Amino acid sequence: MSGGSKPDPGVLEAQRARAELYDTLGQLRERLDYAQRIDDSMERTRRRIARTKRENPLGFAVGVAAVAAVAGLAVWGIARRVARAFD
């Protein structure tokens, strides 16, 4: 075999198939790595919250107060039902 000869077409096809397989496996690994996807989502959410807080502090404070009020009402409603169940 000389240095100027062309590779066998079967070898080229196998190399292309292997590269495609590795690409597919990499994509599957990214899609199935749920822990990393959750971490990425949490980081994006943290950045979005920090940006909202920086850009609109009053709106952020109102949002936090609204969430706290809804959570408080939910806890109060559950506690009330539990207390009634024991009466």
N, C-alpha and C positions, 0 to 999 in steps of 0.2 A: 504494500500500500504506500503510495507516495503522498507527500504533504499537500499536493494540489488536488487530490481526488475529492469528489463530493461525497458527503455522508449518505448512507443508505436511506431511502425515503421512509422505510419502516422505522428506523432509528429516530428520524425527525418527527414522525407522527407520535412515537412513544414519548419523546421529550415534550411535545406540545400537550399530550394527554396528561402527563405527569404534572406539568405546570398548571394546567386547568384544575386537576385534582387538588393540588396544594392550595390553590386560590379558593376553591370551594370549601375545603376543610377549614381554612382561616376564617372565612365568612361564617361558617357554622359555629366555630369556636366563639366568635364574637357574639353571635345571637344567643347561644346557649349559656353564656357566662352571666347568669342572673345576678350574682353578687356584684360583679363589676358594673352591670347595667344599673342596679339600684344605687351603688355608690356614685355613679356618674349623674344619675337623676337627682340625687340629694345635693350634689355639688352645684348643679345648675339651679336648683331651687334656692339654695343659700345665696348664690350670686344674685338671683333675681330679687329676692327679699332685700338684700343689702342695697341694691340699686334703687329699689322703690323707696326704701327708708331714706336714702341720701337725696333722691330727687324730689320726694313729696313727703316730708316728715309729718305734716298734719294729717294727710290721708292715711299714712301708715298708722299713726296713733289711733285714728278713728277705726280703722280696720281691726287693730288689736283689741280695742275696747268692744267692738261688735262681736268678735270671736269669743272673747271672755264672757260676754253677756249670754251668748247662745249656749256656751258650755255650762255656765252657771245655771241657766234655766233647765238644761237637760239633767244635770245632777240633782237639782231641786225636784224635778218631776219624778225621777227615779226614786229618790229618797221618800217622797210623799207616797208613792205606790207601795213601797216596801213597808212603810209605817202603817199604812192602811191594811196591809196583808196580815200584820201582827195584831191588829185590834180585834 
